[in-house]
Amino acid sequence: MNFLSVRFVVAMLISLINGILIWWWSPAITGQKEPWDGNAIFYYIACLFISGLISGFIVGSRYRNRLGFLAAFTISGEAIFQIWNDGFSPLMIVGLFF
């Protein structure tokens, strides 16, 4: 079984883009800079869930044991957007892991 099949690479890219889009659309949808602030926690949870569904659907059951990589790419997309938008901060490392 090839680790980097075309379907898996496409799913990784979509996960990365979904992570960026969650933060990109957050101010317009929630009115807050961060997607979990305010009363819009459902927005963040729903976006993560939908991102996982899309990536999991693309990958299929063949790569189910590697879905953690897709979650990591979603988080990486969020981190890329934060660094691009706000710059790097020392607390970002804490936020990525907890």
C-alpha positions, -999 to 999 in steps of 0.1 A, spaced: 0 0 0 15 33 -11 16 59 16 13 89 -7 -13 79 -32 -29 106 -53 -62 104 -32 -43 108 0 -23 138 -13 -55 154 -25 -71 148 9 -40 163 27 -42 195 5 -80 198 11 -74 194 48 -48 221 47 -71 245 27 -100 237 51 -78 247 81 -70 280 64 -106 287 54 -119 280 89 -99 310 101 -104 331 70 -142 330 73 -144 332 111 -147 370 113 -174 372 87 -195 343 102 -189 347 139 -179 383 142 -149 372 162 -113 369 152 -109 334 165 -135 308 155 -141 295 191 -147 329 207 -181 342 216 -213 321 211 -200 306 179 -182 274 192 -206 254 171 -191 270 140 -156 258 148 -168 223 158 -189 220 127 -161 232 104 -137 206 118 -163 179 115 -171 188 79 -134 190 71 -129 155 85 -158 142 66 -147 156 33 -111 144 37 -123 110 50 -146 106 20 -119 114 -4 -94 89 12 -120 62 17 -117 31 39 -83 21 25 -64 48 45 -86 49 76 -55 43 98 -40 75 85 -68 99 93 -47 115 120 -24 129 94 -54 147 78 -63 162 112 -27 174 115 -29 190 81 -61 209 91 -43 222 122 -13 231 101 -36 251 78 -49 270 108 -13 277 120 -3 289 86 -32 314 85 -24 326 120 13 332 112 3 349 79 -23 371 94 -10 379 129 27 369 128 43 344 151 38 346 189 53 326 217 19 313 229 12 299 194 32 268 202 12 262 233 -20 267 214 -10 242 187 -4 214 212 -32 220 238 
